């Protein structure tokens, strides 16, 4: 291993920063727009269960101005009309065409499973490309294949604590992680198609 490269940095993390409270790593709005421009997403009702400050929800609303966009989160971070509850523990019924979010990675599969039951048309999740790995997920993917995986050709940098730049340095965040949008369409059972953004 090269000097100065730890397992943490090779995995895409940073040895210099603690985990952000409640895993608030916001999605760059440009990453959302780039996806929505190329993806075949059609609906009148959208739900963002990790809405935060609205980094995803605001782009959806701009892209689909006649649609209803509902947002919830563990914490109210200022997005208008945020419903505050634990998505994985709350049993309320959400009726929506699409669930689109960037879930906490350690709970991603649980989010996907629940979102599939709540959506009428589909689910889109912003996740690390490494989400394709894993023996347990392999078996689940066999029965629940995503319709598309949209891989970014350019590195995407999540915003720590919702900040576009590092307040300590004034520079944009850097990451070695690769991200993609994963799209599950209701009742799809075919082969997954990989596309590039």
Secondary structure, 3 states (H helix, E strand, C coil): CCCCCCHHHHCCCCCCCCCCHHHCEECCHHHHHHHHHHCCCCCCEEEECCCCCCCCHHHHHHHCCCCEEEEEECCCCCCCCCEECCCCCCCCCCCEEEEEECCCHHHHHHHHHHHHHHEEEEEEEEEEHHHHCCHHHHHHHHHCCCCEEEECCCCCCCEECCCCECCCCCCECCCCCCEEEEEEECCCCCCCEEEEC
